[in-house]
Amino acid sequence: MGIVARGQQQYVRQQLAGEGANPRPAYATGTVHHDAVAVDGSVVHHHQVFDAGELVEWERDDRPGPWALVRPGAPTDPYAPVLPGPDEAAQVSVRLGEQVHPLPPLDDLGSDAYRHLPYVPEATTRLRFELTGSPVGPLALDLRYQDGRRAVAEIVDQWADTLDGEPAHGAPEMHIVMTWRNYLRMRAGEATALEAIEEGGAVDARWTLLLLLHGLLQEPQYVAAYRALPRLPPELGWWGEIAPWIPARDEL
């Protein structure tokens, strides 16, 4: 199964190319700070101001903003019209003050906290998890739970078949799509998993598997691991949704 199922791949490619209609959600209002990192290591600080998804100001800054989306290249480089994989996601980070953090969900996927989840016999399943509208585009995650513990958690270019001896081999599978904005809200405790899926998401799974996953996500250790992750500015939650429609500029 490729990235973004249910016939959405062509739509996603159109979205990444800036085609179609800008959704302009009302919540896409605020200032997004950027650090553009050149090959020589120099950094251009700039910010964009949006009103309901429409760009109303884009200026270069003399000093760093309080936080920033850190991306390689020139500040006017367009939103990449390709479906990203793990390498593309790893090139982008988030600066909060002076601390630089991996772009979510890489900070989540790399956390050691999930190795200490409770042992739940036969709570074994595979989740094909998609995040749409991230700052690098739609992401595909391969999450495998073996006896209640997250045994595999990685961004993939495509979901491969499991092999004998691998975690969750032969286990029932489910497919869930969630917006990157709601994923950030869910892990910060601002929305439940069900609420995060309900708005702009999709589910392809048996209800028994959904109950199993919901139970695992409610484990105190799982909740604590999520809450320990950095809380990002809400503006970063929606920037990826409207980035394909930001007008091109020759210089800044």
C-alpha positions as CSV (number, residue, x, y, z in Angstrom):
1,M,0.0,0.0,0.0
2,G,1.5,3.3,-1.0
3,I,1.6,6.6,0.9
4,V,-1.9,8.2,1.3
5,A,-4.4,5.5,0.4
6,R,-8.0,5.6,-0.8
7,G,-7.0,7.3,-4.1
8,Q,-5.7,10.4,-2.5
9,Q,-2.1,10.2,-3.9
10,Q,-2.9,12.3,-7.0
11,Y,-4.7,14.8,-4.8
12,V,-1.6,15.0,-2.5
13,R,0.7,15.5,-5.5
14,Q,-1.5,18.3,-6.7
15,Q,-1.5,19.9,-3.3
16,L,2.2,19.7,-3.0
17,A,2.5,21.3,-6.4
18,G,0.3,24.2,-5.3
19,E,-2.6,23.3,-7.5
20,G,-6.2,23.3,-6.5
21,A,-7.9,25.6,-4.1
22,N,-6.3,26.9,-1.0
23,P,-8.4,25.6,1.9
24,R,-7.7,28.8,4.0
25,P,-8.8,27.4,7.3
26,A,-9.7,30.1,9.9
27,Y,-7.3,28.6,12.4
28,A,-4.4,29.4,10.0
29,T,-3.9,32.8,11.5
30,G,-0.7,34.0,13.1
31,T,3.0,34.4,12.5
32,V,5.4,31.6,11.5
33,H,9.1,32.1,12.1
34,H,11.7,30.4,9.8
35,D,15.4,29.7,9.8
36,A,16.7,29.0,6.3
37,V,20.1,27.2,6.5
38,A,22.4,27.6,3.5
39,V,25.0,25.0,2.4
40,D,27.8,27.1,4.0
41,G,25.9,27.1,7.3
42,S,24.7,30.7,7.2
43,V,21.2,31.3,8.4
44,V,18.5,33.7,7.1
45,H,15.8,34.5,9.6
46,H,12.4,35.5,8.3
47,H,8.8,35.3,9.2
48,Q,5.4,35.0,7.5
49,V,2.1,36.4,8.7
50,F,-1.1,34.7,7.7
51,D,-4.8,35.6,8.1
52,A,-7.1,32.6,7.7
53,G,-4.5,30.9,5.5
54,E,-3.7,33.9,3.3
55,L,-0.2,35.3,3.4
56,V,-0.3,39.0,4.3
57,E,3.3,39.7,5.2
58,W,6.7,38.0,4.5
59,E,9.8,39.8,5.9
60,R,13.4,39.1,6.5
61,D,14.6,39.5,10.2
62,D,17.8,40.8,11.6
63,R,17.7,38.4,14.5
64,P,16.3,35.0,15.3
65,G,12.6,34.7,16.2
66,P,11.5,33.2,19.5
67,W,11.1,29.9,17.7
68,A,11.5,28.7,14.1
69,L,10.9,26.0,11.5
70,V,14.5,25.2,10.4
71,R,14.8,24.1,6.8
72,P,17.8,23.8,4.4
73,G,18.1,26.0,1.4
74,A,17.2,29.6,0.5
75,P,14.2,31.3,2.3
76,T,12.4,31.5,-1.0
77,D,12.8,27.8,-2.0
78,P,9.3,26.5,-2.8
79,Y,7.5,23.8,-0.9
80,A,9.0,20.5,-2.3
81,P,6.6,18.9,-4.9
82,V,7.6,15.4,-3.9
83,L,6.3,12.9,-1.4
84,P,8.8,12.9,1.5
85,G,10.5,10.0,3.1
86,P,12.7,9.6,6.3
87,D,15.6,11.5,4.8
88,E,13.5,14.5,3.9
89,A,11.9,14.6,7.3
90,A,15.3,14.4,9.0
91,Q,16.6,17.5,7.2
92,V,13.9,19.7,8.9
93,S,13.9,20.6,12.6
94,V,12.2,23.0,15.0
95,R,14.0,25.6,17.1
96,L,12.4,26.5,20.4
97,G,14.5,29.4,21.9
98,E,18.0,28.1,21.5
99,Q,17.1,24.4,21.6
100,V,16.8,22.6,18.3
101,H,14.5,19.5,18.2
102,P,13.8,16.9,15.6
103,L,10.7,17.5,13.5
104,P,7.8,15.5,14.9
105,P,7.1,12.7,14.7
106,L,10.9,11.9,14.6
107,D,11.2,13.0,18.3
108,D,8.3,10.6,19.1
109,L,9.7,7.7,17.0
110,G,13.1,8.0,18.6
111,S,12.0,8.1,22.2
112,D,13.2,5.4,24.5
113,A,10.2,5.7,26.8
114,Y,8.1,3.3,24.7
115,R,10.5,0.4,25.4
116,H,9.1,0.4,29.0
117,L,5.4,0.1,28.2
118,P,3.4,-2.6,30.1
119,Y,3.5,-6.2,28.8
120,V,0.0,-7.0,27.4
121,P,-0.1,-10.6,26.1
122,E,-1.5,-10.9,22.5
123,A,-1.9,-7.1,22.2
124,T,-0.1,-7.4,18.8
125,T,-1.0,-5.4,15.7
126,R,0.4,-3.3,12.9
127,L,-0.6,0.3,12.4
128,R,-0.1,2.0,9.0
129,F,-0.3,5.6,10.2
130,E,-0.4,8.6,7.9
131,L,0.1,12.2,8.9
132,T,-1.0,14.8,6.4
133,G,-0.1,18.5,6.2
134,S,3.2,18.3,8.0
135,P,5.9,20.9,7.1
136,V,7.5,18.4,4.8
137,G,4.3,17.0,3.3
138,P,2.4,13.8,4.0
139,L,4.3,11.2,6.1
140,A,3.8,7.4,6.3
141,L,4.6,5.7,9.6
142,D,5.1,2.0,10.2
143,L,4.1,1.3,13.9
144,R,4.1,-2.3,15.2
145,Y,2.9,-3.3,18.6
146,Q,4.1,-6.6,20.0
147,D,2.4,-7.7,23.2
148,G,1.5,-4.2,24.1
149,R,4.9,-2.7,23.4
150,R,5.9,-0.6,20.4
151,A,8.5,-2.7,18.8
152,V,8.8,-0.8,15.5
153,A,8.3,2.9,14.9
154,E,9.7,4.5,11.8
155,I,8.9,6.8,8.8
156,V,8.9,4.8,5.6
157,D,8.7,5.5,1.9
158,Q,6.2,2.7,1.5
159,W,4.8,-0.1,3.7
160,A,6.6,-3.3,3.0
161,D,5.3,-6.8,3.9
162,T,6.6,-8.1,7.2
163,L,8.9,-11.1,7.3
164,D,8.7,-14.2,9.5
165,G,10.4,-13.4,12.8
166,E,9.7,-9.6,12.6
167,P,7.5,-7.9,15.2
168,A,3.8,-8.2,14.4
169,H,4.3,-10.5,11.5
170,G,1.0,-12.0,10.5
171,A,-0.8,-9.8,13.0
172,P,-4.0,-7.9,12.0
173,E,-3.5,-4.5,10.6
174,M,-5.2,-1.1,10.7
175,H,-4.8,2.1,8.7
176,I,-5.3,5.5,10.2
177,V,-4.9,8.9,8.6
178,M,-4.6,12.0,10.8
179,T,-3.6,15.6,10.2
180,W,-0.2,16.6,11.5
181,R,-1.9,19.5,13.4
182,N,-4.2,17.1,15.2
183,Y,-1.3,14.7,15.9
184,L,0.5,17.6,17.8
185,R,-2.7,18.4,19.6
186,M,-3.3,14.8,20.6
187,R,0.2,14.3,22.0
188,A,-0.1,17.6,24.0
189,G,-3.4,16.5,25.5
190,E,-5.5,19.1,23.7
191,A,-7.5,16.4,21.8
192,T,-8.2,12.7,22.3
193,A,-7.1,10.2,19.7
194,L,-10.7,9.9,18.6
195,E,-11.2,13.6,18.3
196,A,-7.9,13.9,16.4
197,I,-9.1,11.4,13.8
198,E,-12.6,12.7,13.5
199,E,-11.4,16.1,12.1
200,G,-9.8,15.5,8.7
201,G,-8.8,11.9,9.3
202,A,-9.8,8.5,8.1
203,V,-9.9,5.0,9.5
204,D,-9.7,1.6,7.8
205,A,-9.8,-1.0,10.6
206,R,-12.0,-3.4,12.6
207,W,-13.5,-1.8,15.7
208,T,-11.9,-4.4,17.9
209,L,-8.5,-3.3,16.7
210,L,-9.4,0.3,17.3
211,L,-10.4,-0.6,20.9
212,L,-7.1,-2.4,21.3
213,L,-5.1,0.6,20.0
214,H,-7.2,3.1,22.1
215,G,-6.5,1.0,25.2
216,L,-2.7,1.0,24.6
217,L,-2.7,4.8,24.0
218,Q,-4.5,5.3,27.4
219,E,-1.8,3.5,29.3
220,P,-0.3,5.9,31.8
221,Q,3.2,5.2,30.5
222,Y,2.1,5.9,26.9
223,V,0.4,9.2,28.0
224,A,3.5,10.2,30.0
225,A,5.8,9.6,27.0
226,Y,3.6,11.8,24.8
227,R,3.4,14.6,27.4
228,A,7.2,14.6,27.7
229,L,7.6,15.5,24.1
230,P,8.2,19.2,23.2
231,R,5.0,21.3,22.8
232,L,5.2,23.2,19.6
233,P,3.7,26.6,18.7
234,P,0.2,26.1,17.3
235,E,1.2,28.0,14.1
236,L,3.5,25.1,13.2
237,G,0.6,22.8,13.3
238,W,-1.1,24.3,10.2
239,W,1.8,25.8,8.2
240,G,2.2,22.6,6.2
241,E,-1.4,22.7,5.2
242,I,-1.2,26.1,3.4
243,A,2.5,26.1,2.4
244,P,1.8,24.7,-1.1
245,W,-0.2,27.9,-1.8
246,I,2.4,30.5,-0.5
247,P,3.1,32.8,-3.5
248,A,6.6,32.4,-5.0
249,R,9.2,35.1,-4.5
250,D,12.5,35.6,-6.3
251,E,14.3,37.0,-3.3
252,L,13.8,38.2,0.3
